[in-house]
Amino acid sequence: MIKVLQILLYVAVVGFAIVFFKDIFKAKKEGRLEEEKAWKPAIIGFSTNFFDTLGIGAFAPTVFLFKAFKSNIKDKQIPATLNVSCTLPVLCEAIIFIQATKVEPITLVSLIAAAVVGSYLGAGVIAKTDERKIQIIMGIALLISAVMLLLSTLNVLPIGGTALGLHGVKLIVAIVLFFVLGALMTAGIGLYAPAMVVVYSMGMDPSAAFPIMMGSCALLMPVASAKFVKEDAYAKKNSVIISLAGMVGVFIAAFFVKGLPIEKLKVLVIIVVAVTSFMMLKAAFKNKSSQNEINAETV
């Protein structure tokens, strides 16, 4: 199954790259790339995917840096931009790190498939959601991510068991949960931490968690991102630069970097994620107030 998964990863890289860069070249030809200084997305892409490779996660820090650098991205575009820009770097991570495992094939395939289907349906919904709802969803998503990171740092999350597969009711429950996680990832909730909670709480061996999480994430993102590209829901120039710089960050982190104080960095990321969550929810509140004023003036 791992060999099949590796083949699927290579197919996903080629397939998504064709869809992605075809859309970028078309947008450039038509003059539809957003105005943005290239150094901003380059720094964002390199740094967030560098640390994602080391286990911190990319989504929440990327949102923070969008805000910190005042990137030319609308809040409504953020979920799509996160998924599209991180797809190729995450696929590179999966290809580099996926290893042989004894996870039972039915469990591996079922959970990955559930996440992929959930992401496809979720992307369609998110792409058509208005900005204020996106801000609320992102604010809550980031808050959940901060809590997950905190629990992980404090070693509060379940530690798992010895099972290498799920059966019966447990498998059905896990499939449903991975479907939901796949859908939520399109809204900006990283999949790693909640997927780890699900796998561990089901009594599975920690060694089984990695291929399930990595496989799910790497294969759902091209599906969701292709949907976002089709819906024209993402920031194009930011996405392509983040993607290219992100792949460089992945390769450097994977092959040349060792011994960084990751636990200390996670504490900083938790603070950053919490602040960004507050910023998103505050923006949503302002949008509601502005809309109420407009409605009042209309009346």
N, C-alpha and C positions, 0 to 999 in steps of 0.2 A: 504493500500500500504506500510506503514511503516513496518508492520509485515512481509510482503513479502520481503521487502528490508533487514530486519534483518536476515531472513532465508537465503537469498542469500549471505549475508556477512559471515555467519557461513559456508556455503557451500564453499565459496571462500577461507576461511582460510584453511579448511581441504584439498581442492583440490590443492591449490597452495603449501601448505606445503609438500604434497606428491611428487609433481613434483620437487620442489626445493631441498628437502633433499635427495631424490633419486639420483639426479644429483650430489650433494655434496659428498655423500658416494661413488658413483661410481668414481668420480674424485680423492678422497682420496685414494681409493684402487689402482688406476692406477698411483698415484703419480703426478697428474696434478694440485694440488693446488699451487698457486703462493707462493713464499717466502715472508713472511710478519710477522713482529713482532705483536703479537696479541693485544698489548696495543693500537696500533694506531687505528685500526678500532673499538675497543671497546670504546675508548673515542669519536671518531667521531659519532658512532651510538647512544650512550647514549645522548650526548649533543645536536645533531641536532634534534633528534626525541623528546627529552624533550621540546625543544623550539618550535618545530612544533606543539606539543599538546597545547602550550600556544598561538599559532596563528602567529608565525613568518615565518614558512616554513622551509623545510629541504633541498631541492635540492641545492640551491645556497651556503649555508654555508658548505654543504658536499663537494662540488667541491673545495671550498677554502681550507678546511682542508686536502683534498687529496694533494693539492699542498704544503700547509704549512708543512705537515708531510712527504712530499716526498714519498707518498705511492707507492707501486709497482703495479701501474695501468696505462695502456696505455691510452692516450687521447681517442683513438677509443673505449675503453671499458667503458668510463665514463657514457654515457647515459644509457646503459644497466645496469651497476652496480648501478646507482642511483635508477632505477625503481625496480630492483630485490631486493636490500637490504632494501628498504623502504616499500615494499609491506605489509609484515606482521605487522609492526608497524602501518601503516596507517589503515589497517583493524581493528586492535585493537582500534584505535582512533574512528573509525566509530561505532563499536559495543558499545563502552562506551558512546559516546555522541549523537548518533542518537535518536531523540525524536519524539513524535507524532506531526504531522503537518497537516495543512489543504490545503497543495499544491494539486492542481488538479492532479489526477492520470495520465492523458494523458500527461501533461506537464512534470511531474516527470519522467515517464518511457521513454518518447521520448528523453529528453535531456541526461539522463544517457545512454540510448542505443546508441545514436549518438556518445558520448564520447568514449564508449567501442569499437565500430566499428572503429572509427578513430585511437584509440590507437593500435589496432591489426594491421591495415594496416601500420601505422607509424612505429611500431616496426620492421616489415619486411624490410622496406626501410633503417632505421637507422642501423640495424645490418649488412647491406651489403655496407654501405657507407665508403669510405676511410678516413684515419685519418685526413688529412688536411681539408676536408669538415666538418668533425665532429667538429674540432677546431673552424671553422668559425661559424657553426651552434650554438655551445655552447657559443661562445663569444657573438653573437647577442642575444641568448636566455637569457644569464645572464644580458646583458644590459637592455633588456626589463623587466626582473624581478626587476632590480634595480629601473627603472622608475616607475613600478607599486607600489613597496613598498614606494617610495618617495611620489607618489600621494596619497596613502592610509594614510601615516603619516601626510600629509598636509591637509587631509580631502577634497581633490579635486575630488575624485571619486564620481559618482552619488549616491544619497542617497535613491533612490528607490521610490516606490509609494505604492499602496494598493492592487494591483492585486495579486491573489493567483494562477493564471494560465494564459497561453498564448493561443491565438487562431489565426487562419487564417495566414496571412502573417507574423505576429510577431513570431508565433510558428515555421514556416518554416525557417525563418531567424535564430532563436535561435538554431534550430537543426543543420543547416549548420555550425554555429559558434562553437557549442560544438563538432561537428565532427572534426573541425580544431584544437580546443584546445586539444582534446584527442590525435590527431596525434602529436601535438607540445610537449605534455608532455613527449613523448618518446624521444624527443631530449633534454630534460632537463628544459623545461619551466614549472614551477609549475602552477597548474590549478586554485588554489583558487582565486588569485587576478583578473585575466582576466575573470573568470567565474562570479565573483561578479559584475564586470563592465557590463557584458552582461545582467545579471539578473536585476540589478538595472536600467540600461538604458532602459529596456523594461517596466519599470513602476511597477515591482513586489515588493511586501512587503519584507522588509529585513528579516523577519522571514522565508520566503520561500527560501532564498538563501542558508542557511546552509544545509538542506537535499539534495538539488540539487547538491551543490558543493561536499559535503562529499560523497554522494552516487556515483556520477560520478567518483571521484578520487579513492574511495575504490574499485569499481568494474572494472574500466578500468585497474588499475595497475596489478592485477593478470593475466588478459588477455595478456597485453603487455609483462609482465615479463615472462610468460610461453613461449611466442614466443622467447624472448631473451635467455631463458634457452635452448630451442630447437636449436637455432642458435649458441649456445656456444659462446655468444658475451660478457659475463660479467666476472669480476674478482671474482672467486669463494670463496676463503678464506676470502677476505675482505667483500664480500656480506653476508656470513653466520654470521660472528661476528658482523657486523653492525646491522643485522636484530635482533639478539638475544639481544644485548645491547640496541638496539632501543626500543624493547618492554618493557624492564625494565624502560627506560626513560619515555615512554608513561604512564605507570602505576603510577610512582612516581609523574609526573607532574599532572596527572588527579586527583589523590586522596589525595595528601599530600601538594601540593604547591599552595600558594595563595599570591597575592600582589606583584609580581615582577614588576619592572619598565619596562614594555614591550615596551612602546613608545621610551624610551631611547635606549633600546636594538635594536629596529628596525633601529635607525639611524646608529648604529655600523654595523648592517647587510648590510645596503645600501652601506656603504663604502667598506665593504668586498666584496660584490657582484660586485661592479664597478671595483675594483682592479682585481678580478678574471677574469672578462670579458676581461680586457686589457691583462692579461697574456695569455689567450686562443688565442686572435687575434694576439698577438705578436708571439706565437708559430706557428700559421698558416702561418704568413709572413716568418718566418725562414724556414719553410718546403718548401715554394715556392722557396725561394732563393737557398736552397740546391738542390732542384730538377732541377732548371735552370742550376746550376753549373754542375750537373751530365750530363744533356743533352748536354751542351756545350762541356764537355770532350769527350763524346761519338762521337759527330760530328767531 
